[in-house]
Amino acid sequence: MENLVIRDADVVDGTGADAYRADVVVDDGRIVSIVKEAAAAGCQRPRARRELDAEGLVLSPGFIDMHAHSDLALLRDPDHSAKAAQGVTLEVIGQDGLSYAPVDDRTLDEVRRAITGWNGYGDDLDLDWRSVGEYLDRLDRGIAVNAAYLVPQGTVRALVVGWEDRPATPGELERMRRLVAEGLEQGAVGLSSGLTYTPGMYAGNAELAELCRVVARHGGYYAPHHRSYGAGALEAYAEMVDLAREAGCALHLTHATMNFGVNEGRAPELLALLDEALAGGADLTLDSYPYTPGCTTLVALLPSWAGEGGPEELLRRLADDASAERIRHDLEVTGADGCHGVPVDWDTVEISGVADPALGDFVGRTVLASARLRGEAPWATARRLLLADRLGPTILQHVGHEENVRAIMRHRVHTGGSDGILKGARPHPRAYGTFPRYLGHYARELGVLSLEECVAHLTGRPAARLRLPDRGLVREGYRADLVLFDPATVAAGATYDAPRTPPTGIPYVLVDGRFVIEDGRRTDVLAGRAVRRTPR
């Protein structure tokens, strides 16, 4: 007999096709048989050592989080219920051009400091890898859900060029090309950039195009956090489309939003730009999260010149009154490139987490609110916090627009990504609620997408972007990365006040045919592994 039969499930298979009733048989980590209700009439139904009654539940492929920041959380927290409880069975990490491989000792320490707000410093872990392959091998020791990795362009630049704002020399560019190629050969699925984050933002388009040509030769894709989501957002999107076209590289636009007041109601302009590119033959996809606020680090808002030389140089500039005044002027008057060219509104910047618990009083308040409590200017509060927490604070930035969110998620090349940061006392609820929110709020309650369309956005479509030959669909022979959810009750529990509340209506999640969520509770199963790029 087989290991498991999931009996009487309403199968939504990840293609966008209508649901159908079936028994689905799982054995040795794969779907070995799908017996539709009509075909089973008058025949003996499949049997297994275990039978699961799925009456009233939808069976779908496991959800793929196309933009995750779990690079250290996967190693730190074997439970990882933040994602497993949502039905996520695969995360794509190495995002926004900054992660932990490839590195040397110097670069690893610099990157750890630069993105401590995303993942913590990592001093509770043995960071015993240096190459991409070694990091993927570390994941293979056992994690809660599967993970795919993007080579982070900013980390590559830090390793080769450093944190200086200058063009790479020909020799440096050649070394960066080699590092990107090695990362892809070792299993990375593509290349990411963070073009409002140092040092990746110091790269010009000619440099980026050279790296993208390497990605194209290996069959990967380019995933840029581009140069502006505020003033100049449309130009920044067009810049990435043109760059990818020049390099002949597949393009995936990460957390594709149109934020800040200057972009209210302008999503149709973005979608027209993308439609034109698709009509011209572009290999193009995007992801978004189903919320209006963004989430990043407080230090990310600062102008790029302030971060030249690395985190220690940035702290030195913040401590210097003249440099700090210049930073303030760029932030509040000019509109810093780190803040997407828009003068910062401190009433939209809410502190969501700090590295030092002694600074916890700042959490849950905007910078403006904390400044008023202290009787000082907002920049004085922000500067004080950056220095005291050594660049550690994370923020929610309340700059999005609901009509833009809905318009973008309807697009035919859209996929889902949480962009979830798991650190901090009050993280963005998207880290714990993105996928059930899509299914419950936007599909069931608002009807922005049908259930079948929504599941395809979260499963089959991202699997196709990742070129995964046996994941993302409910199909015989495919990996049994599966979710069973109640379409009538599935919902995000996470809120801004209680961001770690688990979702409802997702009683079962399987990774590689093993239950990681059973009867709504996390098991001790660590069935996840690194999912490596499929060679051409």
Disulfide bonds with the S-S distance in Angstrom:
none
